Every structure is written in C-alpha cells, then in structure tokens.
Amino acid sequence: MSGNKIKTKVLIVNNIQSVSDEEYAIAYELLSEERKQKVNKIRFKKDKIQSIIVYCLLKHGLREFYNFKQMPNFSYNEYNKPYFIDSNIQFNLSHCLNAVCCSISYQEVGIDIQDKVACYENILNYSMNLNEIIEIESSLNPIDIFYRYWTLKESYLKCIGTGINDDLNKIDFSAFSQEKFYYKEHQFFSILPYDCCLSFCGAELPEVIYMDYQQAITKSDF
C-alpha cells in the first residue's frame, strides 16, 4: 500500500432496531433515489432499517475518511457484488437483525456479520468440511465456532467477488483459532461484537471503528 493511501476501515453500528420513526424519516431522506426505490420494495420495516442504515454508514465512511463530496454510482458484477463505477474505492456491506457493518478500502474487501442463532445444523454438512465439523462439535461454544467459520468463508468469497457458492465446504478455517491471521494470500480477522459474529477479509488488516446509528444518519449527508 502506498504511503498516501488511507488504511482500510471497518465501521460497525449496533442497536439499529431502536431507530425511532423520526430518525427513520431523516435517514430515508439521505438515500439516493435508486436506494429509496430499493428500500420501498422491501416488505418488512426491520429489513428496511438495515438497508437504510448500512447505506448511511457507507456514505459516512466515504465522507469522513476518503473525502468524498457525493456518492459514486453503483453497479454489480456477475455475482451481484456491488462496486463503484466512477471510483477506485472498494467497499463491502453486511447486516444482521440489529447491527450493520461496512468495509472501505483501496483494495478488494469482504465483510460478513451474522446473528448467532442456534438453528444451524441443517446447513452444517453443506457449509463445513470434516475438520471444521469436528472443531464445532467438540467445542464448548459450538454456535460461536460455527458462525466464526461461516462469516470467515463468506467474507473471503465476497472479497474475491464470487459470493456464497457450492465451494463453502472446500474452504477450511479449522486451523485458525486466533482473532487475526493470514490465509489464501489474504488478511483475516474475526470478532464477536454484541451478540453477533463478524469477519473481514482483505489485503490488509483494517482499522475498526464502532459507531452508533445516530452518528451515521446525522453525519452521512454530503
């Protein structure tokens, strides 16, 4: 990374379902017309809130750390990964029920956040290989280990641009128990913020910034 480039950022916001009706209206007006149309098609308010706050979080990060004056135009690759048409800045977004996160960088990045819910057995064999299953089933905290592996896999596949596919159980993270590590020519980290599991994949380890949703919706407007 050249000296004039800004370190990769990961921004995390929790407790998003506490957004009031007034705050929801304020945040909605910060969206582009394209994003508003997307939000309008979402059925449930909890999902609308996730979409709105993660977009505002991205706007905040671009303005605060990368000196953007307006939101670049979006497009999507063949695997539906979003990217900016008119900027070399890379980004990735993720959300779960009560938290959202985004990563912003000059290099490809992938990020995933998941709620830790108990019902994962039905996708265990599909998503994990034998080594990982052994680690999960022998752990005192199997839910934590499952979602650590799941989010690591998803962050990696999002970083390389393919998204979730049938190769999930061909990627093996069972040898890595540390928070930060290097694997498959990428830097990874995995943490358990709040009641979630979050993992990141990229060319460099990021600066992690925790925010509240009020910061995102009050500071994100260009």
BADO-161556 format. One line per field, with one value per residue (C-alpha): y, x, z. Coordinates in nm, 2 decimals, padded with zeros to 4 digits. Example, Ala and Ser with C-alpha at 12.3 -4.5 7.8 and 13.67 -1.06 7.14 Angstrom:
// BADO-161556
yy -00.45/-00.11
xx 01.23/01.37
zz 00.78/00.71
END
This chain:
// BADO-161556
yy 00.00/00.34/00.60/00.84/00.58/00.56/00.25/00.01/00.09/-00.13/00.06/-00.12/00.01/-00.18/-00.14/-00.03/-00.16/00.12/00.38/00.60/00.69/01.04/00.91/00.66/00.95/01.15/00.86/00.78/01.13/01.07/00.79/00.83/00.79/00.45/00.33/00.47/00.26/-00.05/00.02/00.08/-00.27/-00.43/-00.57/-00.56/-00.25/-00.43/-00.51/-00.15/-00.02/-00.25/-00.13/00.24/00.24/00.04/00.28/00.58/00.41/00.38/00.74/00.85/00.64/00.78/01.14/01.12/00.91/00.93/01.30/01.21/01.50/01.29/00.92/00.74/00.54/00.17/-00.13/-00.50/-00.78/-01.11/-01.25/-00.94/-00.79/-00.41/-00.17/00.19/00.27/00.60/00.54/00.30/00.28/-00.07/-00.15/-00.43/-00.42/-00.67/-00.67/-00.89/-00.81/-00.54/-00.45/-00.34/-00.30/-00.18/-00.20/00.06/00.03/00.10/-00.28/-00.56/-00.64/-00.87/-00.85/-01.05/-01.02/-01.28/-01.32/-01.62/-01.84/-02.20/-02.34/-02.41/-02.80/-02.81/-02.64/-02.78/-03.05/-02.82/-02.54/-02.70/-02.97/-03.26/-03.08/-02.78/-03.01/-03.18/-02.85/-02.73/-03.05/-03.07/-02.71/-02.58/-02.29/-02.46/-02.17/-01.93/-02.16/-02.23/-01.86/-01.78/-02.03/-01.92/-01.55/-01.61/-01.81/-01.55/-01.26/-01.44/-01.53/-01.17/-01.03/-01.24/-01.14/-01.47/-01.46/-01.78/-02.08/-02.46/-02.44/-02.34/-02.67/-02.68/-02.38/-02.49/-02.25/-02.51/-02.45/-02.09/-02.00/-01.66/-01.33/-01.22/-01.44/-01.47/-01.74/-01.78/-01.46/-01.25/-01.10/-01.21/-01.11/-01.24/-01.10/-01.14/-00.79/-00.76/-01.09/-01.13/-01.27/-01.05/-01.15/-00.95/-01.04/-00.81/-00.73/-00.56/-00.56/-00.27/00.00/-00.10/00.19/00.13/00.39/00.44/00.48/00.85/00.92/00.75/00.93/01.27/01.28/01.09/01.36/01.50
xx 00.00/00.15/00.20/-00.07/-00.35/-00.57/-00.58/-00.88/-01.17/-01.44/-01.74/-01.98/-02.32/-02.53/-02.88/-03.03/-03.38/-03.40/-03.43/-03.74/-03.99/-03.84/-03.49/-03.61/-03.76/-03.43/-03.22/-03.45/-03.41/-03.03/-03.07/-03.03/-03.34/-03.21/-03.17/-03.51/-03.67/-03.48/-03.60/-03.96/-03.96/-03.86/-04.16/-04.06/-03.96/-03.67/-03.52/-03.58/-03.39/-03.09/-03.08/-03.11/-02.86/-02.59/-02.62/-02.59/-02.29/-02.12/-02.18/-02.04/-01.73/-01.67/-01.71/-01.52/-01.22/-01.20/-01.31/-01.60/-01.83/-02.10/-02.20/-02.04/-02.26/-02.32/-02.31/-02.29/-02.06/-02.19/-02.22/-02.42/-02.13/-02.17/-01.89/-01.85/-01.84/-01.66/-01.42/-01.13/-01.25/-01.37/-01.64/-01.85/-02.16/-02.33/-02.61/-02.79/-03.10/-02.97/-02.63/-02.48/-02.12/-01.92/-01.56/-01.40/-01.06/-00.84/-00.82/-01.08/-01.25/-01.52/-01.71/-01.99/-02.19/-02.43/-02.66/-02.56/-02.88/-02.90/-03.05/-02.75/-02.74/-02.94/-02.66/-02.36/-02.27/-02.33/-02.12/-01.84/-01.58/-01.50/-01.22/-01.45/-01.73/-01.50/-01.40/-01.76/-01.89/-01.61/-01.63/-01.78/-01.92/-02.03/-02.25/-01.96/-01.73/-01.99/-02.06/-01.69/-01.62/-01.94/-01.85/-01.49/-01.59/-01.85/-01.60/-01.35/-01.59/-01.73/-01.37/-01.28/-01.61/-01.80/-02.03/-02.18/-02.14/-02.11/-01.75/-01.82/-01.71/-01.39/-01.26/-01.11/-01.06/-01.02/-00.65/-00.71/-00.83/-00.67/-00.85/-00.62/-00.44/-00.31/-00.45/-00.50/-00.30/-00.54/-00.56/-00.85/-00.99/-01.29/-01.46/-01.78/-01.92/-02.25/-02.45/-02.31/-02.01/-01.82/-01.54/-01.33/-01.11/-00.88/-00.52/-00.45/-00.60/-00.84/-00.89/-01.22/-01.45/-01.76/-02.03/-02.40/-02.66/-02.72/-02.37/-02.43/-02.76/-02.66/-02.31/-02.36/-02.52/-02.29
zz 00.00/-00.10/00.17/00.05/00.08/00.38/00.59/00.52/00.75/00.91/01.05/01.28/01.41/01.67/01.81/01.48/01.55/01.82/01.54/01.61/01.34/01.32/01.28/01.02/00.82/00.85/00.74/00.45/00.30/00.30/00.04/-00.33/-00.54/-00.65/-00.29/-00.20/-00.47/-00.34/00.02/-00.10/-00.24/00.09/00.28/00.65/00.84/01.02/00.68/00.55/00.86/00.78/00.42/00.51/00.80/00.62/00.32/00.55/00.72/00.38/00.30/00.64/00.58/00.23/00.35/00.68/00.57/00.19/00.14/-00.09/-00.18/-00.34/-00.36/-00.66/-00.89/-00.82/-01.05/-00.98/-01.11/-01.24/-00.89/-00.77/-00.58/-00.58/-00.68/-00.78/-01.15/-01.12/-00.83/-00.75/-00.39/-00.29/-00.03/00.11/00.33/00.56/00.82/01.06/01.27/01.50/01.35/01.02/00.91/00.61/00.49/00.27/00.11/-00.19/-00.23/-00.26/00.07/00.20/00.53/00.69/01.01/01.14/01.44/01.64/01.63/01.74/01.43/01.21/01.20/00.87/00.68/00.88/00.63/00.33/00.46/00.67/00.59/00.82/01.01/01.08/01.19/01.44/01.58/01.61/01.77/02.02/02.12/02.45/02.23/01.91/01.80/01.82/01.62/01.35/01.29/01.30/01.02/00.83/00.84/00.75/00.45/00.34/00.39/00.17/-00.11/-00.10/-00.12/-00.43/-00.58/-00.61/-00.31/-00.15/-00.38/-00.36/-00.26/00.10/00.25/00.04/00.24/00.57/00.86/01.13/01.17/01.28/01.62/01.66/01.60/01.32/01.07/00.71/00.47/00.10/00.04/00.24/00.59/00.81/01.14/01.32/01.63/01.84/01.88/02.07/02.01/01.66/01.47/01.23/00.99/00.75/00.46/00.26/00.16/00.49/00.84/00.89/01.15/01.33/01.43/01.64/01.60/01.70/01.43/01.52/01.40/01.07/00.99/01.11/00.96/00.64/00.42/00.15
END
